[in-house]
Amino acid sequence: MAPIKDHPQRLALTGEMHARPFPQLAAPSRVAFLAVKFAPTTDPKSELNALLAHYGAPRADLEAKHYYGEMGRFTLKWEQHTEFVTYTVIAQAGDTTAFAPTDFEVFPEDWLAAVQGERITSALVAVLPKPGDDAEIAGHLHDWFVPESLAVAEVLEGASVVASDFRIDPAGHMRLALFIEAGTGQRRIGRIVQRLCEIETYKAMSMLGFMEARGMAMALNDFDGQLSSLMGAMRSGAGTSAEETLHALLDVSVALEALTADTAYRFAATEAYEAIVYQRISALREERFMGRQGFGEFMMRRYEPAMRTVKSTETRLQTLSGRALRAAELLRTRVDVERSAQNQAILASMDRRADLQLRLQHTVEGLSVVAISYYAVSLVSYLLYPLAEPLEVSKGLLTAVVTVPVVLGVWWTLRHLRRKIG
């Protein structure tokens, strides 16, 4: 029996599920992370290959969306997403100080200057063995982070203590610290690091929607004021004509629809990124550490209000657009009613004119009977004048005798013709 035919994309679809493996690293390690929102007209893989060429590493496949391999004495994990690419460079820590600015020098200065895109976020990750005393961890946290915004949690059933204050340090990077429990596998450490980096990346990407929503506030206030003024004019019936108000409403509606189209992708992406942030936090299975707030609590207090602002702005934009459309429909209905009344008045006027024309026609027809009868009587009289002497009657009497039949004949003939034509 012939083998069953595979779907052309079967292997690609299956491979996609395994295309982004977690990195592997041990404690102690240092990780430099960079997320770049690339320009739509550029190919991010060319920049990846330039970085690999700098370290003499093999080039990446031009069709690949993921790269994982050795890059000199470092390990590089590269991923391409819809809007951005991420670089995760792992190095053994040795005796270097945690969060040393030199850790980011793994990205050459000339390479960073040539990147055709914008940095969304960058982070330094310190992966350290967990000390036996929690007080030592507390000391490191006090030295490395801002206490007011510090988020700390024990994750994956005690496999690690993770911490960050989600602030940009003097070197321009976020700081993420992991204190790894002895015996935790390298793959598990890699999963924790990747999830933390994803939390930071998707948080930063979703905040683009917040910045756009905040920038729209004044425009939405302006549109709201215009709609209120136009609807007030509609209610009062004073001021500009209905047609002018309708044109103004349509202008506002078009502007709102254009704004909706311009922001639809960003707001949809923000919603998707927000969901990923909370999914990654949930996957960490947080437990409270030393009474500190965890990542979920930090997001609830600092991040969720921004996301609610995005949702409320999107809802407000849709509401204003709906108001403008409904107001335009109402005003269009009013204009149609007014035009219908005008048409009725025109039709009534046309009826009156038709009635007058009919009466005038009847009058003209009566005059026509008289005029035609006059000429017909004259002709008939001339025909009958030779009979006046034999009949011993005057011409006047003869004319008088034929006048009535002639008039009746003319009247009947015209009436018959009118009925036939009608």
C-alpha positions as CSV (number, residue, x, y, z in Angstrom):
1,M,0.0,0.0,0.0
2,A,1.3,3.4,-0.9
3,P,2.3,5.6,2.0
4,I,-0.1,8.4,3.0
5,K,0.7,11.8,1.6
6,D,2.0,14.3,4.1
7,H,0.8,17.9,4.3
8,P,3.5,20.1,2.7
9,Q,4.0,21.9,6.1
10,R,3.8,18.9,8.4
11,L,7.5,18.8,9.2
12,A,7.7,22.6,9.5
13,L,4.7,22.7,11.9
14,T,6.2,20.0,14.1
15,G,9.6,21.6,14.0
16,E,8.2,24.9,15.1
17,M,7.2,23.3,18.4
18,H,10.8,22.5,19.1
19,A,12.5,25.5,17.4
20,R,13.2,27.5,20.5
21,P,14.9,25.3,23.1
22,F,15.7,26.7,26.5
23,P,19.3,27.6,27.1
24,Q,21.5,25.6,29.5
25,L,23.6,27.2,32.1
26,A,25.0,26.6,35.6
27,A,25.6,28.7,38.6
28,P,27.6,30.9,38.7
29,S,27.0,32.5,35.3
30,R,26.5,35.9,33.8
31,V,23.9,36.6,31.1
32,A,23.7,39.7,28.9
33,F,20.3,40.1,27.3
34,L,19.2,42.5,24.5
35,A,15.9,43.0,22.8
36,V,15.8,45.1,19.6
37,K,12.7,46.3,17.8
38,F,14.0,45.9,14.3
39,A,13.1,48.2,11.3
40,P,10.6,46.7,8.9
41,T,12.9,47.2,5.9
42,T,15.9,45.4,7.5
43,D,16.8,41.7,7.9
44,P,17.7,41.0,11.5
45,K,19.6,37.9,10.5
46,S,22.2,40.1,8.8
47,E,23.0,41.7,12.1
48,L,23.1,38.3,13.8
49,N,25.5,37.1,11.2
50,A,27.6,40.2,11.7
51,L,27.8,39.4,15.4
52,L,28.7,35.8,14.8
53,A,31.4,36.9,12.2
54,H,32.9,39.1,14.9
55,Y,33.5,36.1,17.1
56,G,34.4,33.8,14.2
57,A,31.3,31.6,14.7
58,P,29.4,29.8,11.9
59,R,26.8,31.9,10.1
60,A,23.1,31.3,10.8
61,D,20.7,29.9,8.3
62,L,19.0,32.7,6.3
63,E,15.6,31.1,6.8
64,A,16.0,30.5,10.6
65,K,14.0,32.2,13.2
66,H,16.1,30.9,16.0
67,Y,19.8,30.3,16.6
68,Y,21.6,28.6,19.5
69,G,25.3,27.8,19.6
70,E,28.8,28.7,20.7
71,M,30.1,32.1,20.0
72,G,33.7,32.2,21.0
73,R,33.8,31.6,24.8
74,F,30.2,32.6,25.0
75,T,26.9,30.8,24.2
76,L,24.4,32.8,22.1
77,K,20.7,32.3,22.0
78,W,18.9,34.4,19.3
79,E,15.2,34.5,18.5
80,Q,13.2,36.5,15.9
81,H,9.7,37.5,16.8
82,T,7.1,39.5,14.9
83,E,8.3,42.9,15.9
84,F,11.6,42.3,17.7
85,V,14.6,40.0,18.1
86,T,16.3,38.9,21.3
87,Y,20.0,38.2,22.0
88,T,20.8,36.1,25.1
89,V,24.6,35.7,25.7
90,I,25.7,33.4,28.4
91,A,29.2,33.3,30.0
92,Q,30.7,31.6,33.0
93,A,30.9,34.1,35.8
94,G,34.4,33.3,37.2
95,D,35.3,35.9,39.8
96,T,33.7,38.9,38.1
97,T,31.4,41.2,40.1
98,A,27.7,40.8,39.6
99,F,26.1,43.3,37.3
100,A,29.4,44.7,36.1
101,P,28.8,47.0,33.1
102,T,31.6,45.2,31.3
103,D,29.3,42.1,31.0
104,F,27.4,43.9,28.3
105,E,30.6,44.5,26.3
106,V,30.0,41.0,24.8
107,F,28.1,43.1,22.2
108,P,30.9,45.1,20.4
109,E,30.5,48.8,20.3
110,D,30.7,49.1,16.6
111,W,28.1,46.3,16.1
112,L,25.7,48.1,18.5
113,A,26.2,51.3,16.5
114,A,25.3,49.5,13.2
115,V,22.1,47.9,14.5
116,Q,19.2,49.0,12.4
117,G,16.6,49.1,15.1
118,E,15.8,50.4,18.6
119,R,16.6,48.8,21.9
120,I,13.4,47.8,23.7
121,T,15.2,46.5,26.8
122,S,18.5,45.2,27.9
123,A,19.3,43.3,31.1
124,L,22.2,41.9,33.0
125,V,21.4,38.6,34.7
126,A,23.5,37.3,37.6
127,V,23.1,33.5,38.2
128,L,24.6,32.6,41.6
129,P,24.6,29.6,43.9
130,K,22.1,30.1,46.7
131,P,23.8,30.9,50.0
132,G,22.9,28.9,53.1
133,D,21.8,32.0,54.9
134,D,18.9,34.1,53.7
135,A,20.4,37.1,55.4
136,E,23.3,37.0,52.9
137,I,20.7,37.1,50.0
138,A,19.0,40.0,51.7
139,G,22.4,41.8,51.9
140,H,22.9,41.3,48.1
141,L,19.4,42.6,47.4
142,H,20.0,45.7,49.4
143,D,23.2,46.4,47.6
144,W,22.0,45.7,44.1
145,F,18.4,46.9,44.0
146,V,16.1,49.8,44.9
147,P,14.2,48.5,48.0
148,E,11.0,50.5,47.2
149,S,10.4,48.6,43.9
150,L,12.2,45.3,44.7
151,A,10.3,42.1,43.8
152,V,11.6,38.8,45.2
153,A,10.1,35.3,45.1
154,E,11.1,31.7,45.5
155,V,10.1,29.9,42.3
156,L,9.6,26.3,41.1
157,E,9.3,24.7,44.5
158,G,12.4,26.3,45.9
159,A,14.7,25.7,42.9
160,S,15.7,29.4,42.9
161,V,15.1,32.8,44.4
162,V,14.7,35.4,41.8
163,A,14.8,39.2,42.2
164,S,14.6,42.4,40.3
165,D,13.5,46.0,40.8
166,F,12.6,46.5,37.1
167,R,14.7,49.7,37.0
168,I,17.4,50.8,34.6
169,D,20.7,50.9,36.4
170,P,23.4,53.6,35.8
171,A,24.9,51.5,33.0
172,G,21.5,51.5,31.2
173,H,20.3,47.9,31.9
174,M,17.8,46.1,34.0
175,R,19.1,43.8,36.7
176,L,17.9,40.3,37.3
177,A,19.3,38.1,40.1
178,L,18.9,34.3,40.5
179,F,20.1,32.4,43.6
180,I,20.1,28.8,42.5
181,E,19.5,25.9,44.9
182,A,22.1,23.2,44.9
183,G,21.2,20.3,42.6
184,T,19.1,22.3,40.2
185,G,19.6,21.1,36.7
186,Q,21.1,23.4,34.0
187,R,18.0,23.1,31.8
188,R,15.8,24.2,34.7
189,I,18.1,27.1,35.3
190,G,17.9,28.0,31.6
191,R,14.1,27.9,31.8
192,I,14.0,30.3,34.7
193,V,16.4,32.7,33.0
194,Q,14.4,32.6,29.8
195,R,11.1,33.2,31.5
196,L,12.5,36.2,33.4
197,C,13.9,37.7,30.2
198,E,10.6,37.1,28.5
199,I,8.7,38.8,31.4
200,E,10.9,41.9,31.0
201,T,10.7,41.8,27.1
202,Y,7.0,41.4,26.8
203,K,6.4,43.9,29.6
204,A,8.5,46.5,27.7
205,M,6.7,45.7,24.4
206,S,3.3,46.0,26.0
207,M,4.2,49.3,27.5
208,L,4.5,50.7,23.9
209,G,0.7,50.4,23.9
210,F,0.5,52.3,27.1
211,M,2.6,55.2,25.7
212,E,0.5,55.3,22.6
213,A,-2.7,55.3,24.7
214,R,-1.3,58.1,26.9
215,G,-0.4,60.1,23.8
216,M,-4.0,59.8,22.5
217,A,-5.6,61.2,25.6
218,M,-5.7,64.9,24.4
219,A,-6.9,63.9,20.9
220,L,-9.7,61.8,22.4
221,N,-10.7,64.7,24.7
222,D,-10.8,67.0,21.7
223,F,-13.0,64.5,19.8
224,D,-15.2,64.1,22.8
225,G,-15.7,67.9,23.1
226,Q,-16.5,68.2,19.3
227,L,-19.1,65.4,19.5
228,S,-20.7,66.9,22.6
229,S,-20.9,70.3,20.9
230,L,-22.4,68.9,17.7
231,M,-24.9,66.8,19.5
232,G,-25.9,69.8,21.6
233,A,-26.4,71.7,18.3
234,M,-28.5,68.8,17.0
235,R,-30.7,68.9,20.2
236,S,-31.3,72.6,20.2
237,G,-31.7,72.9,16.4
238,A,-30.0,76.3,16.5
239,G,-26.9,77.5,14.7
240,T,-25.6,75.7,11.6
241,S,-27.8,73.8,9.2
242,A,-28.4,70.1,9.5
243,E,-26.3,69.5,6.4
244,E,-23.3,71.4,7.8
245,T,-23.6,69.6,11.1
246,L,-23.8,66.2,9.3
247,H,-20.6,67.0,7.4
248,A,-18.8,68.0,10.6
249,L,-20.0,64.7,12.3
250,L,-18.7,62.7,9.3
251,D,-15.3,64.5,9.6
252,V,-15.1,63.5,13.2
253,S,-16.2,60.0,12.4
254,V,-13.6,59.6,9.7
255,A,-10.8,60.9,12.0
256,L,-11.9,58.4,14.7
257,E,-11.9,55.5,12.2
258,A,-8.5,56.5,11.0
259,L,-7.2,56.6,14.6
260,T,-8.8,53.3,15.3
261,A,-7.0,51.8,12.3
262,D,-3.7,53.3,13.3
263,T,-3.8,51.9,16.8
264,A,-5.6,48.6,16.2
265,Y,-2.4,46.5,15.8
266,R,-0.6,48.1,18.7
267,F,-3.5,47.6,21.1
268,A,-4.0,44.0,20.0
269,A,-0.3,43.3,20.4
270,T,-0.4,44.9,23.8
271,E,-3.2,42.6,24.9
272,A,-1.3,39.6,23.6
273,Y,2.0,40.7,25.3
274,E,0.2,41.3,28.6
275,A,-1.2,37.8,28.5
276,I,2.3,36.3,27.9
277,V,3.7,38.3,30.9
278,Y,1.2,36.8,33.3
279,Q,1.6,33.4,31.7
280,R,5.3,33.5,32.3
281,I,4.9,34.7,35.9
282,S,2.3,31.9,36.5
283,A,4.8,29.4,35.1
284,L,7.4,30.4,37.8
285,R,5.0,29.2,40.5
286,E,6.0,31.9,42.9
287,E,6.2,31.7,46.7
288,R,6.7,34.6,49.1
289,F,10.3,35.1,50.2
290,M,11.2,36.9,53.4
291,G,7.9,38.7,53.3
292,R,8.7,40.6,50.1
293,Q,6.4,41.3,47.2
294,G,6.6,38.8,44.4
295,F,6.7,39.4,40.6
296,G,2.9,38.9,40.4
297,E,2.2,41.4,43.2
298,F,4.6,43.9,41.6
299,M,2.8,43.6,38.3
300,M,-0.5,44.0,40.0
301,R,0.5,47.3,41.6
302,R,2.8,48.8,38.9
303,Y,2.0,47.1,35.6
304,E,-1.7,46.3,35.6
305,P,-2.8,49.9,35.9
306,A,-1.0,50.7,32.7
307,M,-2.6,47.8,30.9
308,R,-6.0,48.9,32.2
309,T,-5.3,52.4,30.8
310,V,-4.7,50.8,27.4
311,K,-7.9,48.8,27.6
312,S,-9.9,51.9,28.7
313,T,-8.4,54.0,25.9
314,E,-9.3,51.4,23.4
315,T,-12.8,51.1,24.8
316,R,-13.2,54.9,24.8
317,L,-12.0,55.1,21.2
318,Q,-14.6,52.6,20.2
319,T,-17.2,54.3,22.2
320,L,-16.5,57.7,20.6
321,S,-16.5,56.1,17.1
322,G,-19.8,54.5,17.9
323,R,-21.2,57.8,19.2
324,A,-20.1,59.6,16.1
325,L,-21.7,57.0,13.8
326,R,-25.0,57.0,15.7
327,A,-25.2,60.8,15.8
328,A,-24.5,60.9,12.1
329,E,-27.2,58.3,11.5
330,L,-29.7,60.3,13.6
331,L,-28.8,63.5,11.8
332,R,-29.0,61.8,8.5
333,T,-32.5,60.5,9.4
334,R,-33.5,64.1,10.3
335,V,-32.1,65.4,7.1
336,D,-34.0,62.7,5.2
337,V,-37.2,63.5,7.0
338,E,-36.8,67.2,6.2
339,R,-36.1,66.4,2.6
340,S,-39.1,64.2,2.5
341,A,-41.3,67.0,3.9
342,Q,-39.8,69.3,1.3
343,N,-40.5,66.8,-1.4
344,Q,-44.1,66.5,-0.2
345,A,-44.5,70.2,-0.3
346,I,-43.1,70.2,-3.9
347,L,-45.4,67.4,-4.9
348,A,-48.4,69.3,-3.4
349,S,-47.3,72.4,-5.3
350,M,-47.1,70.4,-8.4
351,D,-50.6,69.0,-7.8
352,R,-51.9,72.5,-7.5
353,R,-50.2,73.6,-10.6
354,A,-51.5,70.6,-12.5
355,D,-55.0,71.4,-11.3
356,L,-54.7,74.9,-12.5
357,Q,-53.3,73.7,-15.8
358,L,-56.3,71.4,-16.1
359,R,-58.7,74.2,-15.4
360,L,-56.9,76.4,-17.8
361,Q,-57.0,73.6,-20.4
362,H,-60.8,73.2,-19.9
363,T,-61.1,77.0,-20.4
364,V,-59.0,76.9,-23.5
365,E,-61.0,73.9,-24.8
366,G,-64.2,76.0,-24.3
367,L,-62.7,78.9,-26.1
368,S,-61.6,76.5,-28.8
369,V,-65.1,75.2,-29.3
370,V,-66.3,78.8,-29.7
371,A,-63.5,79.7,-32.1
372,I,-63.9,76.5,-34.2
373,S,-67.7,76.8,-34.2
374,Y,-67.4,80.4,-35.4
375,Y,-65.4,79.4,-38.5
376,A,-67.5,76.2,-39.0
377,V,-70.8,78.2,-38.9
378,S,-69.3,80.7,-41.4
379,L,-68.4,77.9,-43.8
380,V,-71.7,76.1,-43.4
381,S,-73.5,79.4,-43.9
382,Y,-71.7,80.1,-47.2
383,L,-72.7,76.6,-48.3
384,L,-76.3,77.2,-47.5
385,Y,-76.7,80.8,-48.7
386,P,-77.8,79.7,-52.3
387,L,-80.8,77.9,-50.6
388,A,-82.0,81.1,-48.9
389,E,-84.0,82.4,-51.9
390,P,-85.7,79.1,-52.8
391,L,-86.6,78.6,-49.1
392,E,-87.6,82.3,-48.8
393,V,-85.6,82.8,-45.6
394,S,-83.0,85.4,-44.8
395,K,-79.4,84.6,-44.6
396,G,-79.4,85.7,-40.9
397,L,-82.1,83.2,-40.1
398,L,-80.4,80.5,-42.0
399,T,-77.1,81.2,-40.1
400,A,-79.0,81.1,-36.8
401,V,-80.6,77.8,-37.7
402,V,-77.3,76.0,-38.4
403,T,-75.3,77.6,-35.5
404,V,-76.6,75.3,-32.7
405,P,-76.1,72.0,-34.6
406,V,-72.6,73.2,-35.7
407,V,-71.6,74.2,-32.2
408,L,-72.9,70.8,-30.8
409,G,-71.1,69.0,-33.5
410,V,-67.8,70.8,-32.8
411,W,-68.2,70.2,-29.1
412,W,-68.9,66.5,-29.5
413,T,-66.0,66.1,-32.0
414,L,-63.5,67.7,-29.6
415,R,-64.7,65.7,-26.6
416,H,-64.5,62.5,-28.6
417,L,-60.9,63.3,-29.7
418,R,-59.9,64.2,-26.1
419,R,-61.3,60.9,-24.8
420,K,-59.6,58.9,-27.6
421,I,-56.2,60.5,-26.9
422,G,-56.6,60.0,-23.1
